[in-house]
Amino acid sequence: MPFGENWTEIEEIKAPAFDAMIRRAGWHFIWVQGACSRRGFGTTEESAIHQALARALNGIARRFNAAEFESLRIKHYPGFYVANVTMQARKIQQNTSLDVSDENSSQALLAR
């Protein structure tokens, strides 16, 4: 599903606390290597951040169902702002490891 307009409703939860919540529910919070960084441009800081955040979340592969905010950098130029957001892909699931068939399919598609 594409990133919606309600991004201000995202609640900040530190990764270790979130991991503990997921484990108490009997699920697993899988840490995956690979960050997704995207830039956004706007006439205000807020609009640049919103655009960068939306692009970064949409850049996370669909097989991952969660993302961890890593960093935000904002630069101001005359008349506009540039925001750079970095997100880490994560997966919440019941089993303890990523599905190998998903990994192999993704790598095979990238090799083409």
C-alpha positions in Angstrom: 0.0 0.0 0.0 1.4 3.4 -0.9 2.4 5.8 1.9 -0.6 7.8 3.0 -1.1 11.4 4.2 -1.2 10.4 7.9 2.5 10.2 8.5 2.3 12.5 11.5 0.4 9.7 13.4 3.5 7.5 13.4 4.4 6.8 17.0 8.0 6.8 18.1 9.0 3.6 19.8 12.7 2.7 20.3 13.7 -0.5 18.5 14.6 -2.5 21.6 11.3 -1.7 23.3 9.4 -2.5 20.1 11.3 -5.8 19.7 10.3 -6.8 23.3 6.6 -6.0 22.6 6.7 -8.1 19.4 8.4 -11.1 21.3 5.8 -10.9 24.1 3.1 -11.4 21.5 5.0 -14.5 20.2 6.3 -13.0 17.0 9.7 -12.0 15.9 11.2 -8.6 14.8 13.7 -9.5 12.0 16.6 -7.1 11.5 17.5 -6.9 7.8 20.6 -5.3 6.3 20.2 -2.6 3.8 19.0 1.0 4.2 16.7 3.0 2.0 17.6 6.7 1.7 15.5 9.2 -0.2 15.5 13.0 -0.7 12.5 15.3 -0.6 12.3 18.9 -1.7 9.9 21.6 -0.5 9.4 25.2 0.2 9.1 24.4 3.9 11.0 22.0 6.2 7.8 20.1 6.8 7.0 19.6 3.2 10.6 18.4 2.4 10.5 16.0 5.3 7.1 14.6 4.3 8.2 14.0 0.7 11.5 12.4 1.8 9.8 10.2 4.4 7.1 9.1 1.9 9.7 8.2 -0.7 11.9 6.3 1.8 8.9 4.2 3.0 7.8 3.5 -0.6 11.4 2.5 -1.3 11.3 -0.4 1.2 10.7 -3.7 -0.6 7.1 -5.0 -0.2 8.2 -8.2 1.4 9.2 -6.2 4.5 6.3 -5.1 6.6 8.1 -2.6 8.9 10.7 0.1 8.8 13.0 1.7 11.3 13.7 5.4 11.1 17.5 5.9 11.1 18.3 9.5 10.2 17.1 12.8 8.9 19.3 15.6 7.5 17.9 18.9 6.3 19.6 21.5 4.3 18.3 25.0 3.6 18.9 26.8 0.3 17.5 30.1 -0.8 13.8 29.5 -1.4 13.7 25.7 -0.6 14.7 22.9 1.7 16.2 19.5 1.0 15.5 16.6 3.4 17.3 13.3 3.3 15.6 10.4 5.3 17.1 7.0 5.8 15.0 4.0 6.9 16.1 0.4 7.7 13.9 -2.4 6.3 12.5 -4.7 9.0 10.1 -7.7 9.1 7.6 -8.8 11.8 6.6 -12.4 11.5 5.8 -15.6 13.5 8.8 -17.7 12.4 12.4 -16.9 13.4 14.1 -16.6 10.0 13.4 -14.9 6.6 11.8 -17.2 4.0 14.7 -18.4 1.9 12.6 -18.7 -1.2 11.8 -15.0 -1.0 15.5 -14.2 -0.7 16.5 -16.4 -3.7 13.7 -15.0 -5.8 14.8 -11.4 -5.1 18.4 -12.2 -5.8 17.5 -14.0 -9.1 15.5 -11.0 -10.3 18.4 -8.7 -9.4 20.9 -10.8 -11.4 18.9 -10.5 -14.6 
